[in-house]
Amino acid sequence: MPWGVLTGVGLARMTRVTSSIVLAAALLTVSGEAAADDPPPIAPLADVHLHLNWDQLEVVDTAQALRRLERNGVVLGVVSSTPPVWAARLAEASGGWVIPMFMPYLEPVRRRDWFLDERVLPAAREALASGVYRGLGEMHLIVGFAPSLETHNEVIDGMLALAVEFDVPASIHAEASSYRYFEPLCQRHAKARIVWAHAGGVLPPGQVASLMRACPNVWVDLSARDPMRYGKVHPITDRTGGLTGPWRNFVIAFQDRVMVGSDPFFRESLNSWDGPNTGWNYLDTLTAFHRAWIDRLPDDVARKVRLDNAMRFFRVGESSLRRR
């Protein structure tokens, strides 16, 4: 969930990349019936990185959020929220195809120091014991704010211990200039099922691969790697919308442990402290960005990245997916 500022360059690049997808979708809706030679409906997608936070509620409510996911072909969603109750509400409104995670920020201002809040572990235990929440995270560990992960931290390590105890996944946003920052934590909790949010955000595929080899229990989501956020400086796609060579090699090499998400978290300006988070207004564009590069993968790899891996990681059966 990175902070971002929308620039003309970033939005223009995403528009070029996704224009063909948007046009195809428009053509399909011109008439009530599709001709026999029309493209098939869009493939079902898992979006494993969603948020519905307090500062987004003037942009969307739960019903609107679900409708936007549905029109983008999302059949499985994973959401975390500040406060956490909004994740539970979105999941309840979905009827079961959205999985709620418990985010440890008991107030919005605790995002940068949640690991110092002694209330977090009891609250997380209560949330998991309730049966409402089915995972922990997203948990931000960003160098400059978070402590070293070389040594035990009661709250950080305690959250991963809870994930193992309750047999639920944990989403961790560990961001640094090297994968070695995150490595001690994931190795210390080898039994935890961890999804590394944004695949490190700023890291190149070689470093991401090194972490995944060191920690077989870690999977990645490539959310926020679009040109609006991390992709402005660290792109994973080329001008055609497909993955760059190194990223394509990475995804194919780790095809069983890569997932995608939109991460609809965005601020139009860092100087607008009182403005809403408008990320949900860009859900169509963000989802189309990911579909563009996924569709250029070999069919069997694309199916895994698009949906199958998420079903395995979050242990979801066909009956729990949204019916189309």
Backbone bond lengths (Angstrom), bond angles and torsions (degrees), N, CA, C in turn:
res aa  C-N    CA-C-N  psi(-1)  N-CA   C-N-CA  omega(-1)  CA-C   N-CA-C  phi
1 M - - - 1.452 - - 1.519 109.09 -
2 P 1.317 119.23 75.27 1.448 121.45 -176.39 1.514 111.83 -81.78
3 W 1.325 116.32 153.51 1.452 120.18 169.71 1.517 107.47 -75.92
4 G 1.327 118.06 143.93 1.447 120.07 -179.70 1.503 111.71 -149.86
5 V 1.298 116.25 156.85 1.455 122.40 175.02 1.514 107.30 -123.88
6 L 1.322 117.28 125.24 1.466 121.54 -178.42 1.515 110.19 -70.92
7 T 1.320 116.53 125.49 1.448 121.48 176.94 1.503 109.32 -116.04
8 G 1.323 116.32 157.33 1.460 119.76 178.17 1.505 111.40 -60.14
9 V 1.334 117.13 -37.67 1.468 120.83 -178.70 1.510 110.58 -64.38
10 G 1.334 115.91 -47.08 1.462 119.00 -177.52 1.505 112.23 -64.00
11 L 1.341 116.13 -45.38 1.459 118.91 -178.55 1.517 111.19 -67.99
12 A 1.330 116.80 -37.80 1.470 119.22 179.24 1.504 110.89 -63.63
13 R 1.324 117.52 -39.56 1.470 120.23 -179.34 1.520 110.16 -65.00
14 M 1.354 116.13 -43.18 1.453 118.21 179.51 1.519 110.91 -65.63
15 T 1.331 116.56 -34.72 1.463 119.72 179.10 1.511 111.05 -64.23
16 R 1.348 117.23 -43.24 1.466 120.09 178.31 1.516 111.65 -61.90
17 V 1.330 114.96 -42.96 1.465 119.86 -175.69 1.509 112.21 -65.14
18 T 1.341 116.14 -37.50 1.461 119.01 -171.41 1.524 114.07 -103.27
19 S 1.320 118.59 2.59 1.457 120.49 -173.77 1.516 112.78 -60.09
20 S 1.325 117.14 -39.19 1.461 119.62 -178.60 1.516 111.69 -66.21
21 I 1.339 116.78 -35.66 1.467 120.19 178.54 1.515 110.42 -67.54
22 V 1.337 116.47 -45.15 1.459 120.23 179.56 1.521 110.75 -61.92
23 L 1.336 117.85 -41.80 1.459 121.30 179.12 1.514 110.96 -62.08
24 A 1.337 116.93 -43.13 1.466 120.15 179.80 1.516 111.10 -61.34
25 A 1.327 115.97 -41.31 1.460 119.77 179.70 1.525 110.48 -64.57
26 A 1.340 116.74 -39.62 1.457 120.35 179.72 1.527 111.37 -64.20
27 L 1.326 116.80 -41.08 1.452 120.22 -179.83 1.518 111.98 -63.26
28 L 1.330 116.02 -34.65 1.458 119.47 -179.28 1.516 112.11 -68.22
29 T 1.344 117.50 -23.11 1.452 119.76 -175.02 1.521 112.81 -100.79
30 V 1.335 117.44 3.16 1.461 120.04 -179.86 1.520 111.10 -62.26
31 S 1.331 117.06 -39.72 1.458 120.86 179.98 1.514 109.78 -125.52
32 G 1.305 115.19 163.17 1.456 119.42 -178.58 1.504 112.93 -69.04
33 E 1.327 118.13 -26.13 1.459 120.72 -178.78 1.517 109.87 -118.36
34 A 1.327 116.16 139.46 1.466 120.56 177.12 1.515 109.06 -89.52
35 A 1.325 116.35 139.42 1.457 120.33 176.97 1.510 109.83 -67.87
36 A 1.325 115.87 162.31 1.465 120.28 -175.13 1.514 112.02 -61.62
37 D 1.347 117.25 -30.30 1.455 119.74 -177.62 1.529 112.77 -96.77
38 D 1.327 118.09 9.26 1.461 120.93 176.82 1.520 110.34 -69.19
39 P 1.354 117.99 155.42 1.464 120.27 177.06 1.526 110.69 -59.91
40 P 1.324 117.95 149.76 1.459 120.71 178.79 1.526 110.51 -69.10
41 P 1.328 117.79 164.02 1.467 120.18 176.50 1.522 110.07 -57.62
42 I 1.328 115.70 155.49 1.454 119.41 -178.94 1.529 109.95 -62.58
43 A 1.324 114.77 145.72 1.463 120.38 -177.26 1.521 110.66 -69.16
44 P 1.326 117.32 146.17 1.466 120.29 179.05 1.522 111.03 -63.16
45 L 1.330 115.44 143.81 1.464 121.86 -172.44 1.522 110.29 -131.60
46 A 1.322 116.41 144.47 1.463 122.21 169.63 1.518 108.22 -102.77
47 D 1.314 116.88 127.18 1.466 122.78 175.00 1.527 106.79 -107.91
48 V 1.335 116.23 103.42 1.465 120.27 -171.12 1.518 112.87 -95.67
49 H 1.339 117.16 9.15 1.469 118.30 -179.70 1.526 109.27 -140.62
50 L 1.326 114.53 86.72 1.459 121.93 178.35 1.526 109.86 -120.43
51 H 1.328 115.28 153.59 1.458 121.69 172.19 1.521 108.98 -136.32
52 L 1.317 115.98 145.80 1.463 121.30 168.70 1.526 105.63 -135.74
53 N 1.323 115.39 90.01 1.458 122.01 -172.12 1.525 112.16 -98.67
54 W 1.306 115.16 167.09 1.463 122.01 -178.21 1.524 112.30 -55.27
55 D 1.336 117.77 -34.59 1.460 120.65 -176.51 1.526 112.80 -89.15
56 Q 1.335 116.94 10.35 1.462 121.25 175.78 1.517 112.29 -109.90
57 L 1.326 116.95 -6.17 1.457 120.34 -170.62 1.524 113.70 -73.58
58 E 1.330 117.79 -15.48 1.460 118.31 173.04 1.523 111.43 -87.09
59 V 1.339 116.44 -5.14 1.458 122.07 176.03 1.523 110.78 -96.93
60 V 1.340 117.27 -44.00 1.466 122.48 177.54 1.518 110.08 -142.35
61 D 1.326 115.41 151.73 1.454 120.13 166.83 1.532 107.19 -106.60
62 T 1.315 117.39 -178.02 1.464 119.49 -175.38 1.525 111.95 -62.39
63 A 1.316 117.74 -41.36 1.468 120.58 -178.69 1.532 110.71 -64.79
64 Q 1.317 116.92 -42.58 1.465 120.09 179.26 1.524 111.58 -66.06
65 A 1.334 116.42 -39.91 1.468 120.13 178.64 1.520 110.68 -60.94
66 L 1.325 116.88 -43.96 1.458 120.26 -179.87 1.525 111.85 -65.69
67 R 1.317 117.37 -38.77 1.469 120.06 178.62 1.530 110.61 -63.91
68 R 1.319 117.06 -38.61 1.469 119.94 179.56 1.532 110.66 -67.53
69 L 1.308 116.89 -38.42 1.461 119.75 176.45 1.527 110.53 -65.20
70 E 1.317 116.52 -42.67 1.462 120.64 -179.10 1.523 112.00 -61.92
71 R 1.322 117.32 -43.03 1.473 119.05 -177.52 1.527 111.44 -70.19
72 N 1.324 116.83 -14.98 1.461 120.89 176.09 1.526 112.61 -97.70
73 G 1.327 116.15 10.85 1.452 119.97 174.96 1.514 114.92 76.62
74 V 1.326 117.72 17.00 1.467 120.79 179.84 1.526 109.19 -77.74
75 V 1.320 116.18 124.26 1.465 120.91 179.61 1.527 111.93 -112.57
76 L 1.336 116.31 -8.15 1.464 122.16 177.45 1.517 107.62 -146.87
77 G 1.325 116.32 125.35 1.456 121.01 179.45 1.514 110.92 -125.96
78 V 1.325 115.74 152.89 1.463 122.22 176.18 1.520 106.38 -130.19
79 V 1.342 116.73 123.90 1.456 120.41 -172.51 1.521 111.66 -129.15
80 S 1.327 115.42 141.98 1.466 122.15 169.52 1.515 107.68 -131.56
81 S 1.331 116.55 150.54 1.458 119.72 -170.30 1.521 111.83 -145.32
82 T 1.326 114.50 157.26 1.449 123.18 169.32 1.520 107.65 -122.58
83 P 1.350 118.98 113.88 1.459 126.62 -3.86 1.533 111.36 -72.47
84 P 1.330 117.40 161.12 1.469 120.75 -174.13 1.519 114.96 -58.64
85 V 1.321 117.60 -24.54 1.463 120.23 -175.31 1.524 111.92 -59.20
86 W 1.335 117.81 -28.10 1.467 118.78 -177.67 1.516 111.98 -71.67
87 A 1.317 117.58 -26.52 1.469 119.56 173.10 1.523 109.62 -65.83
88 A 1.335 115.74 -42.60 1.457 120.00 179.60 1.527 110.96 -64.47
89 R 1.307 116.95 -38.02 1.460 120.10 -178.90 1.524 111.63 -68.86
90 L 1.330 116.69 -40.04 1.467 118.86 177.51 1.518 110.35 -65.23
91 A 1.323 116.89 -41.93 1.461 120.70 179.40 1.523 110.99 -62.63
92 E 1.328 116.52 -43.54 1.469 119.89 179.73 1.523 110.86 -63.00
93 A 1.322 116.49 -42.33 1.466 120.10 -179.65 1.523 111.94 -65.73
94 S 1.326 117.45 -26.55 1.467 120.64 -178.84 1.522 112.45 -74.90
95 G 1.315 116.85 -19.93 1.455 120.11 -176.56 1.518 113.33 82.34
96 G 1.334 116.99 7.65 1.458 119.12 173.44 1.513 116.78 125.70
97 W 1.335 119.07 -11.73 1.464 119.11 -177.47 1.529 113.07 -89.60
98 V 1.330 117.27 -1.59 1.460 121.94 171.39 1.525 108.52 -110.60
99 I 1.331 116.83 129.12 1.460 123.53 -178.13 1.519 109.40 -98.13
100 P 1.342 118.41 123.31 1.466 120.26 179.48 1.534 112.02 -89.98
101 M 1.332 115.35 133.38 1.461 122.65 175.22 1.534 108.45 -107.23
102 F 1.315 115.35 152.53 1.466 119.46 178.02 1.524 109.57 -95.53
103 M 1.332 115.26 115.59 1.464 121.35 179.74 1.536 108.13 -91.01
104 P 1.336 118.94 136.99 1.460 120.37 -170.84 1.522 115.17 -85.68
105 Y 1.332 117.65 15.00 1.457 119.87 -179.50 1.525 108.41 -94.04
106 L 1.318 115.64 95.93 1.461 119.85 -174.64 1.521 111.50 -73.16
107 E 1.328 117.60 -20.62 1.462 123.85 166.09 1.530 107.05 -135.84
108 P 1.333 118.03 151.64 1.472 119.60 -178.41 1.524 113.54 -55.00
109 V 1.319 117.35 -33.45 1.468 120.03 -176.29 1.529 112.50 -72.11
110 R 1.340 117.83 -9.97 1.469 120.68 -177.41 1.525 112.65 -90.07
111 R 1.311 117.77 7.57 1.468 120.16 -178.06 1.526 111.35 -59.69
112 R 1.311 117.57 -36.20 1.457 120.57 -174.69 1.525 113.32 -90.47
113 D 1.318 118.02 -11.39 1.471 118.12 -179.49 1.525 112.41 -139.52
114 W 1.340 116.27 29.08 1.456 120.90 -178.54 1.522 112.54 -56.94
115 F 1.319 116.77 -28.86 1.464 122.68 -177.81 1.526 112.26 -73.86
116 L 1.333 116.63 -1.96 1.466 121.51 174.26 1.528 111.60 -105.69
117 D 1.315 116.85 -2.22 1.464 122.56 -175.30 1.530 109.37 -89.88
118 E 1.307 117.03 109.83 1.467 120.87 -175.70 1.525 112.54 -71.55
119 R 1.319 117.56 -8.30 1.470 120.49 177.92 1.528 112.01 -81.79
120 V 1.335 117.27 -15.84 1.461 121.15 -170.84 1.522 112.82 -63.28
121 L 1.326 118.07 -49.66 1.470 119.86 -176.29 1.525 112.52 -62.19
122 P 1.341 119.45 -47.47 1.473 118.07 176.28 1.526 112.55 -59.76
123 A 1.321 116.70 -39.54 1.466 119.54 -179.95 1.526 111.18 -66.72
124 A 1.328 117.21 -40.15 1.463 120.59 178.97 1.520 111.16 -66.37
125 R 1.317 116.65 -41.34 1.467 119.96 178.02 1.524 110.62 -61.47
126 E 1.308 116.32 -44.97 1.465 120.23 179.60 1.528 110.84 -62.62
127 A 1.349 116.16 -39.97 1.463 120.33 -179.30 1.525 111.24 -64.12
128 L 1.319 117.37 -44.21 1.461 120.59 -179.68 1.530 110.90 -70.04
129 A 1.319 116.25 -39.59 1.467 120.04 -179.57 1.526 111.50 -64.70
130 S 1.327 116.92 -26.53 1.465 120.42 -179.75 1.518 111.90 -68.30
131 G 1.323 116.91 -22.00 1.452 120.62 -176.88 1.512 113.80 82.94
132 V 1.323 117.35 -5.10 1.465 121.36 -179.70 1.523 110.75 -76.26
133 Y 1.327 116.02 -44.53 1.465 121.33 -177.02 1.523 109.72 -95.90
134 R 1.332 114.95 138.21 1.472 120.55 -172.66 1.521 112.89 -118.41
135 G 1.328 116.17 23.56 1.447 121.08 177.73 1.510 110.13 177.23
136 L 1.338 116.08 174.20 1.460 122.29 -179.54 1.524 109.29 -122.42
137 G 1.327 115.99 137.87 1.452 121.09 177.67 1.511 110.76 122.97
138 E 1.244 114.28 179.59 1.444 132.81 3.40 1.530 109.82 -72.50
139 M 1.336 116.82 138.21 1.462 122.48 179.65 1.516 108.89 -117.00
140 H 1.334 116.63 118.58 1.457 121.49 -176.40 1.523 111.79 -87.16
141 L 1.318 114.91 128.08 1.463 122.70 175.25 1.524 106.69 -132.71
142 I 1.311 115.78 90.17 1.457 121.79 -173.52 1.518 109.33 -113.49
143 V 1.314 115.88 125.86 1.462 120.84 -179.15 1.530 109.64 -55.48
144 G 1.327 114.88 135.55 1.455 120.67 -175.46 1.506 111.41 105.11
145 F 1.343 115.83 -23.95 1.458 121.37 176.68 1.531 111.03 -121.11
146 A 1.323 116.07 -42.58 1.468 121.05 -176.99 1.524 110.65 -85.81
147 P 1.326 116.54 157.30 1.465 119.79 178.49 1.527 111.89 -76.99
148 S 1.304 115.89 170.79 1.456 120.74 172.40 1.520 109.07 -60.72
149 L 1.324 115.95 143.46 1.458 120.47 178.20 1.522 111.95 -98.17
150 E 1.321 116.00 6.89 1.464 120.91 178.11 1.522 111.12 -67.11
151 T 1.327 116.03 -32.84 1.456 120.62 -177.26 1.525 110.98 -116.06
152 H 1.299 115.89 161.40 1.459 122.98 -176.76 1.518 111.36 -65.86
153 N 1.343 115.74 132.62 1.454 122.33 172.18 1.523 106.76 -118.52
154 E 1.296 116.74 127.26 1.468 120.27 -171.29 1.522 112.55 -55.90
155 V 1.326 117.50 -42.96 1.461 120.21 -175.59 1.530 111.18 -79.80
156 I 1.329 117.29 -48.20 1.466 120.24 -178.37 1.524 110.73 -61.82
157 D 1.327 116.51 -52.49 1.468 119.25 -179.90 1.518 111.12 -67.32
158 G 1.329 115.60 -32.09 1.454 118.96 178.02 1.512 112.81 -65.01
159 M 1.326 117.71 -35.36 1.463 120.56 178.17 1.523 110.86 -65.73
160 L 1.324 117.20 -40.94 1.464 118.86 178.89 1.523 111.32 -70.96
161 A 1.318 117.20 -32.77 1.461 119.72 174.84 1.526 110.38 -64.03
162 L 1.327 116.88 -38.38 1.468 120.55 176.86 1.526 110.75 -65.42
163 A 1.320 116.71 -38.86 1.467 119.92 178.54 1.521 110.81 -60.04
164 V 1.326 116.14 -39.86 1.468 119.83 178.33 1.528 110.05 -70.62
165 E 1.308 116.87 -43.79 1.470 120.47 -178.43 1.519 111.80 -59.65
166 F 1.340 116.81 -42.21 1.462 120.81 -177.53 1.532 112.00 -94.29
167 D 1.331 116.47 -0.28 1.468 122.51 178.36 1.527 111.26 55.51
168 V 1.339 115.11 52.66 1.459 121.33 178.11 1.535 108.69 -126.54
169 P 1.321 117.63 158.33 1.465 120.28 179.28 1.525 111.98 -77.26
170 A 1.325 115.15 161.36 1.463 122.21 175.85 1.518 108.98 -129.42
171 S 1.323 116.51 134.24 1.457 122.39 176.87 1.523 108.96 -104.63
172 I 1.336 116.09 122.61 1.460 121.25 -176.88 1.527 109.81 -124.58
173 H 1.323 114.33 127.62 1.467 122.22 175.71 1.524 106.59 -100.51
174 A 1.322 115.73 83.61 1.465 121.76 177.31 1.516 107.91 -96.65
175 E 1.329 116.30 118.49 1.464 120.23 -173.84 1.524 110.34 -130.76
176 A 1.311 115.50 121.40 1.462 122.32 178.92 1.521 107.98 -157.43
177 S 1.312 116.48 177.57 1.458 120.72 -179.54 1.522 112.53 -79.64
178 S 1.331 116.71 -6.94 1.463 121.14 179.18 1.521 109.89 -144.44
179 Y 1.327 115.89 144.88 1.460 120.85 177.29 1.520 111.65 -64.75
180 R 1.323 116.92 -18.36 1.464 120.07 -176.86 1.524 112.78 -66.84
181 Y 1.330 117.33 -18.24 1.464 119.75 174.76 1.526 110.43 -62.71
182 F 1.314 116.46 -43.23 1.465 122.44 -175.70 1.530 112.92 -82.54
183 E 1.307 115.83 -26.80 1.460 121.79 -171.31 1.529 114.74 -53.64
184 P 1.331 120.89 -46.12 1.474 119.33 -178.18 1.521 113.35 -60.28
185 L 1.331 116.45 -36.25 1.467 119.60 -177.59 1.516 111.26 -69.28
186 C 1.330 117.52 -47.30 1.467 118.36 -177.30 1.520 111.28 -70.25
187 Q 1.324 117.68 -27.95 1.468 119.82 176.23 1.516 111.28 -74.75
188 R 1.318 116.71 -33.39 1.467 120.62 179.09 1.532 111.09 -69.16
189 H 1.310 116.21 -24.31 1.476 120.96 -178.72 1.529 108.84 -121.88
190 A 1.308 115.15 61.08 1.461 121.25 -174.45 1.523 113.08 -65.17
191 K 1.327 117.70 -19.64 1.465 120.45 179.86 1.529 112.60 -89.05
192 A 1.312 117.55 -6.58 1.464 120.49 -179.36 1.521 110.65 -81.41
193 R 1.330 115.82 140.49 1.468 121.39 173.48 1.529 107.70 -88.62
194 I 1.323 116.58 109.04 1.461 121.08 -173.05 1.523 110.35 -117.33
195 V 1.339 115.49 132.99 1.458 119.99 168.44 1.524 106.65 -107.68
196 W 1.325 114.89 125.10 1.463 122.17 -178.49 1.524 107.50 -87.97
197 A 1.336 115.61 105.04 1.458 121.06 -175.88 1.522 111.32 -61.79
198 H 1.315 115.99 133.53 1.465 124.82 177.07 1.532 112.82 63.69
199 A 1.321 117.18 13.35 1.470 120.82 -178.23 1.527 110.96 49.20
200 G 1.332 115.18 43.31 1.452 119.95 178.15 1.513 114.73 86.65
201 G 1.334 117.92 -7.49 1.460 121.88 174.44 1.512 114.51 72.92
202 V 1.318 117.24 -66.14 1.462 121.40 -173.04 1.526 112.74 -104.16
203 L 1.313 117.49 -2.64 1.465 120.15 -172.22 1.530 112.59 -85.44
204 P 1.331 117.29 145.39 1.465 121.26 174.04 1.523 110.17 -75.69
205 P 1.325 117.90 164.63 1.465 120.43 -175.14 1.525 114.10 -60.80
206 G 1.326 118.02 -31.15 1.458 119.68 179.17 1.509 112.53 -62.35
207 Q 1.332 116.93 -40.95 1.463 120.32 178.43 1.531 111.30 -70.80
208 V 1.314 116.46 -39.12 1.467 119.42 177.51 1.530 109.65 -61.40
209 A 1.319 116.70 -42.32 1.462 121.64 179.11 1.528 110.82 -62.26
210 S 1.324 117.20 -39.29 1.467 120.49 179.78 1.517 111.08 -61.94
211 L 1.325 116.86 -41.42 1.464 120.04 178.35 1.516 110.76 -65.96
212 M 1.322 117.70 -40.91 1.453 120.71 -177.30 1.522 111.86 -70.24
213 R 1.316 116.96 -29.97 1.467 119.13 173.62 1.529 110.75 -71.40
214 A 1.328 116.33 -35.75 1.464 120.39 -179.34 1.526 112.16 -74.94
215 C 1.348 116.14 -26.70 1.467 121.25 -176.36 1.523 109.55 -131.51
216 P 1.326 118.00 88.26 1.474 120.73 -178.84 1.523 113.75 -63.25
217 N 1.326 117.18 -14.13 1.465 121.16 179.37 1.521 112.49 -84.68
218 V 1.328 118.33 -1.03 1.453 122.07 -178.08 1.529 110.49 -101.76
219 W 1.335 115.04 129.89 1.454 123.40 171.09 1.531 106.75 -111.21
220 V 1.315 118.05 171.29 1.462 119.86 179.55 1.518 110.41 -129.33
221 D 1.344 114.76 151.47 1.460 119.53 163.24 1.523 107.04 -116.49
222 L 1.322 115.92 145.78 1.463 121.91 -177.32 1.525 111.82 -101.23
223 S 1.333 116.40 27.05 1.456 120.09 176.02 1.528 110.45 -63.36
224 A 1.336 115.03 151.75 1.474 123.74 177.41 1.523 113.39 64.25
225 R 1.333 117.97 10.16 1.467 120.62 174.42 1.534 110.47 -87.65
226 D 1.312 116.78 16.74 1.458 123.44 -179.84 1.531 110.57 -82.73
227 P 1.346 117.98 168.30 1.467 120.81 -178.52 1.520 115.12 -67.28
228 M 1.325 118.53 -10.34 1.456 120.09 175.83 1.523 112.28 -79.30
229 R 1.312 116.58 -24.44 1.460 120.09 -175.97 1.526 110.40 -123.82
230 Y 1.325 118.21 -115.85 1.465 120.28 -176.12 1.519 113.01 -57.67
231 G 1.321 117.06 -32.22 1.454 120.79 -176.21 1.510 114.92 -67.70
232 K 1.322 118.10 -11.76 1.459 119.84 175.89 1.529 110.98 -62.37
233 V 1.329 115.15 -37.96 1.469 120.56 -177.36 1.520 111.42 -108.84
234 H 1.335 116.28 -31.02 1.461 121.85 -176.65 1.526 109.42 -124.07
235 P 1.325 118.84 71.74 1.470 120.80 -174.05 1.529 112.75 -69.48
236 I 1.311 114.47 145.81 1.463 119.62 173.61 1.521 110.94 -106.78
237 T 1.339 117.08 -9.82 1.462 120.99 -179.28 1.527 110.56 -119.66
238 D 1.347 114.69 160.94 1.458 120.33 176.33 1.530 109.65 -102.48
239 R 1.322 116.76 -169.89 1.470 120.94 -175.86 1.522 113.06 -65.76
240 T 1.318 117.76 -21.35 1.465 120.80 -179.26 1.525 112.12 -81.87
241 G 1.324 117.14 -12.37 1.450 120.76 -175.60 1.511 113.45 96.29
242 G 1.328 116.64 -9.99 1.458 120.39 176.45 1.515 111.35 -84.33
243 L 1.321 116.15 165.55 1.459 120.29 177.75 1.526 110.59 -65.44
244 T 1.331 115.72 147.75 1.455 119.37 170.66 1.528 108.47 -64.66
245 G 1.323 116.41 162.80 1.462 119.79 -177.85 1.518 114.05 -53.81
246 P 1.333 118.82 -51.54 1.465 119.42 -179.62 1.534 113.18 -61.65
247 W 1.327 117.02 -38.92 1.470 118.51 179.70 1.530 111.60 -72.29
248 R 1.316 116.74 -35.43 1.462 118.90 176.44 1.532 109.94 -63.15
249 N 1.317 116.77 -43.30 1.465 120.12 177.69 1.517 111.36 -61.30
250 F 1.339 116.04 -39.63 1.468 120.12 178.38 1.527 111.36 -62.40
251 V 1.333 116.31 -49.64 1.469 120.00 -177.00 1.524 110.88 -62.03
252 I 1.316 116.94 -41.14 1.471 119.31 179.24 1.526 110.66 -67.42
253 A 1.323 117.03 -39.52 1.469 120.06 179.95 1.523 111.83 -65.78
254 F 1.334 117.29 -35.58 1.468 121.78 -177.58 1.530 110.37 -114.95
255 Q 1.299 116.10 36.64 1.462 121.77 -172.48 1.522 114.03 -60.04
256 D 1.317 118.43 -20.76 1.460 120.95 179.88 1.521 112.82 -89.49
257 R 1.350 117.79 -0.13 1.466 120.42 -175.16 1.529 112.58 -133.66
258 V 1.323 116.82 20.76 1.466 121.51 -179.65 1.524 109.69 -115.01
259 M 1.332 115.79 133.04 1.460 121.99 178.66 1.531 108.86 -132.64
260 V 1.328 115.98 173.34 1.467 120.12 -178.89 1.521 110.65 -130.69
261 G 1.319 114.62 158.37 1.455 121.58 176.00 1.516 109.25 -158.72
262 S 1.305 116.66 156.56 1.464 121.15 -178.98 1.522 111.87 -86.37
263 D 1.339 117.71 -33.63 1.462 122.90 -173.88 1.534 110.71 49.25
264 P 1.332 117.49 69.90 1.468 119.89 -177.43 1.528 111.94 -75.68
265 F 1.314 115.11 66.79 1.465 123.72 -179.85 1.516 106.64 -125.77
266 F 1.357 116.56 116.30 1.458 118.48 -175.76 1.513 110.90 -159.49
267 R 1.320 114.62 139.61 1.464 120.43 173.45 1.526 108.42 -118.10
268 E 1.325 115.18 131.22 1.461 119.71 -177.51 1.525 111.55 -65.28
269 S 1.327 116.21 -30.47 1.453 120.35 179.71 1.518 109.14 -150.80
270 L 1.317 116.20 136.11 1.462 119.79 176.79 1.516 111.57 -69.43
271 N 1.338 116.58 -16.00 1.459 120.43 -178.53 1.517 112.24 -90.07
272 S 1.344 116.50 -6.08 1.469 120.26 -178.72 1.523 109.28 -95.52
273 W 1.314 116.13 78.49 1.462 120.61 -173.70 1.523 112.22 -66.96
274 D 1.344 117.18 -25.36 1.464 119.37 -176.04 1.526 112.41 -103.70
275 G 1.330 118.02 9.37 1.458 120.34 179.78 1.512 111.84 -88.32
276 P 1.334 117.56 159.79 1.462 120.64 -179.81 1.520 112.24 -75.05
277 N 1.292 115.34 161.15 1.467 122.38 171.54 1.529 106.55 -83.96
278 T 1.328 116.89 115.17 1.466 121.73 -170.47 1.527 113.53 -100.47
279 G 1.322 117.20 17.49 1.453 119.89 -174.96 1.518 114.95 -53.59
280 W 1.315 118.16 -36.76 1.464 120.19 -177.74 1.529 112.21 -65.80
281 N 1.326 117.55 -21.08 1.467 119.94 177.07 1.524 112.23 -69.23
282 Y 1.339 117.16 -15.14 1.462 121.54 -177.96 1.528 112.29 -109.40
283 L 1.319 117.06 12.75 1.461 119.38 -175.80 1.529 111.98 -59.07
284 D 1.329 118.46 -42.56 1.467 120.88 -179.97 1.526 110.81 -58.90
285 T 1.328 116.51 -46.03 1.463 121.36 -178.11 1.518 111.12 -66.49
286 L 1.322 117.08 -43.03 1.461 120.66 -178.71 1.529 111.28 -65.45
287 T 1.322 116.09 -42.67 1.462 119.55 -179.97 1.525 111.07 -66.81
288 A 1.332 116.72 -41.08 1.462 120.28 178.73 1.525 111.10 -62.97
289 F 1.319 117.60 -36.31 1.466 121.01 176.86 1.528 110.37 -57.05
290 H 1.327 116.49 -48.05 1.460 119.46 -178.21 1.524 111.56 -69.59
291 R 1.317 117.51 -39.44 1.468 119.17 178.55 1.530 111.03 -60.87
292 A 1.328 116.99 -34.50 1.458 120.27 -177.42 1.522 111.47 -61.89
293 W 1.332 117.40 -46.41 1.472 117.35 -178.41 1.521 112.19 -79.73
294 I 1.332 117.49 -30.72 1.464 119.44 177.13 1.526 110.28 -63.91
295 D 1.333 116.77 -41.26 1.467 120.74 -177.14 1.522 112.67 -66.11
296 R 1.310 117.81 -15.09 1.459 121.29 178.67 1.527 112.98 -93.47
297 L 1.318 116.61 0.85 1.464 121.52 176.47 1.530 109.64 -85.04
298 P 1.339 118.14 161.73 1.471 119.62 170.36 1.527 109.96 -54.60
299 D 1.322 116.48 145.97 1.459 120.87 -172.47 1.528 113.06 -54.21
300 D 1.322 117.51 -43.45 1.462 119.42 -176.88 1.525 111.38 -68.22
301 V 1.318 117.27 -36.02 1.468 121.11 177.34 1.524 109.88 -69.66
302 A 1.322 116.67 -42.26 1.460 121.26 -179.47 1.524 111.19 -59.35
303 R 1.335 116.86 -42.27 1.469 119.79 179.79 1.520 111.36 -61.56
304 K 1.323 116.42 -40.02 1.467 119.93 179.63 1.524 111.36 -64.60
305 V 1.320 115.32 -49.47 1.460 120.04 -175.68 1.522 111.01 -67.82
306 R 1.320 116.05 -37.73 1.460 121.32 -175.56 1.532 111.79 -69.80
307 L 1.340 118.51 -39.09 1.460 119.66 -172.73 1.528 114.30 -150.32
308 D 1.337 117.61 -45.84 1.465 120.22 -169.17 1.524 113.13 -60.39
309 N 1.333 117.76 -40.51 1.461 119.54 -179.10 1.521 111.58 -63.73
310 A 1.316 116.31 -40.83 1.467 119.95 179.23 1.526 110.85 -63.79
311 M 1.316 116.93 -39.07 1.461 119.69 178.64 1.524 110.55 -63.07
312 R 1.331 116.80 -39.57 1.472 119.56 178.77 1.521 111.83 -70.88
313 F 1.329 116.64 -44.93 1.460 119.83 -176.01 1.523 111.34 -64.98
314 F 1.338 116.43 -44.04 1.460 120.44 -177.87 1.534 112.46 -92.56
315 R 1.331 115.48 3.54 1.467 122.53 175.47 1.527 111.76 54.66
316 V 1.325 112.97 59.04 1.453 121.69 -178.51 1.521 108.96 -114.50
317 G 1.317 116.44 132.59 1.453 121.33 176.93 1.517 112.08 -92.72
318 E 1.327 115.43 168.71 1.464 120.40 -179.29 1.521 112.23 -56.59
319 S 1.319 117.16 -35.32 1.457 120.64 -176.13 1.533 112.77 -67.68
320 S 1.339 116.99 -17.80 1.459 120.99 -178.39 1.526 113.20 -92.31
321 L 1.337 117.39 -6.47 1.450 120.66 178.55 1.525 110.28 -76.51
322 R 1.320 114.91 156.09 1.470 119.28 176.14 1.517 108.99 -64.87
323 R 1.335 115.79 133.37 1.452 120.65 176.97 1.522 109.21 -77.15
324 R 1.331 115.85 135.98 1.462 120.72 -176.75 1.522 111.11 -105.24
